[in-house]
Amino acid sequence: MDNLPEELRLDRFSIQLHRYLQLAQGSALLVSNADKANLNILLTMLGAVDKDIIDAYYGLFGGSRKPVEQLALKYRVPQSAMREIIAKDLHRIAISPEWQMMMRRMKPIVQRKIGFV
């Protein structure tokens, strides 16, 4: 489940968010529609383009996952720049008080899966 992308350099807070986004994409039982709605609101803090990048990279909200290479082509940036954008966006959300509050409200099993407890 962990599948940490080697190309992304993530700190421990960003890794927790990365794991949650993987769960959100893959498990309707662990991440409810209300949780996804809260996540959608949280991602708006990034701005439209960055939100779309994270949404596409993780395949959130009904979309399919897009690799870094495809996103880099779409936005006409080098792959290394796209990796940095994704890592930066994850970090921005991961250190926000809103995400911290959201993590505290998660089911204990979800908290364990993302490494919060």
HELIX and SHEET records of a PDB file:
HELIX    1   1 ARG A   12  GLY A   26  1                                  15    
HELIX    2   2 ASN A   33  LEU A   43  1                                  11    
HELIX    3   3 THR A   44  LEU A   46  5                                   3    
HELIX    4   4 ALA A   48  TYR A   58  1                                  11    
HELIX    5   5 VAL A   68  TYR A   75  1                                   8    
HELIX    6   6 GLN A   79  ALA A   94  1                                  16    
HELIX    7   7 PRO A   97  ARG A  104  1                                   8    
HELIX    8   8 PRO A  108  ILE A  114  1                                   7    
END                                                                             
